[in-house]
Amino acid sequence: MTSGQKHPGSIPSGAVVSSSGTDGGAAFERSHRSAKMTSSRQTKIAVIGSGLMGTALARAFAAAGHEVAVWNRTASKARAVGGGTLAFESLTEAVAGRELVVASLSNYAACAELFSSKDVAAALTGTTLVQLTSGSPADARSGLEWARAHGVDYLDAAILAYPAFVATDYATVFYAGSRAVFDRHHPTLQAIAKNSVYVDEKIGAAATLDCAILEAYYGGSLAVLHAAAMCKAEGLDPQAFFAQKNSFLGLISVTADAAQDMIARDDFSGAQCSLNTHVAAIEHIVRLSGDARISTRFPRELLENYRRAVGAGLGEQELPAVFRTLKD
């Protein structure tokens, strides 16, 4: 069964079928029309939340040939998802009888509020809930506790992609929870990301890995922007800095590889470049920033962390030795 095709009489009461949405559903279908199904078995899925990400997830599942129910607090948003999905005004009806329920909401508190309804909780019993709402490992543990108490299989997940990347080679989704539950649904879940990565049985593992990657991304991005600001403030065209992208990305890659081995061995000794030398370099960055009258907050934070490691007696060890001083 292809996207948008439904047999007469198979549509649940209270549902509205739409083959295209006002916000790009038709274009989405055209771009996925030639895509092969990742699973030959049709799965009944419900996607809770019709924001940009929820919409992309629902359309991807539908494009893979699955029967997809969608629900949103604002019913018009659910109806606009399109792509052959079924829009429901009742959350209980949307999740009832579904094998897989995917939540994509603003936060875990919003999910907890929805699932506090006895009718919704009862309708979810016996299903598998995939939590794709961004949160912390503690949120994931709370979600698992609720699921166990209500007879719901639970996978906590984190998607590393913009909505436009869903169902493309650029999307990655991390999953944590029961390996058996993940394996059972893996073929269906590949509709949203072929790169569906099982992380660990520990339910907070996916959120932890997601936060770790995002910290590297946001921290690295701020460093790049601050570096460009230094260049501009000193009268150097930032393009000269960006042209050296391979240089600083290469240094980060080499350091990450070295840190991986050192952390595993808990041995940060080496003969490449001591922390004392790195601290002196960061001091130059702080001075340049101050002289150029741009923000010194970021380089000063770097300097404080590296100086703390030197103060702990790690000055003659390699840069990754800072790892030892990051616990409170």
Summary of the structure (lengths in Angstrom):
residues: 328
radius of gyration: 24.3
end to end distance: 55.3
largest distance: 74.4
contacts: 1027
relative contact order: 0.08
helix: 52%
strand: 15%
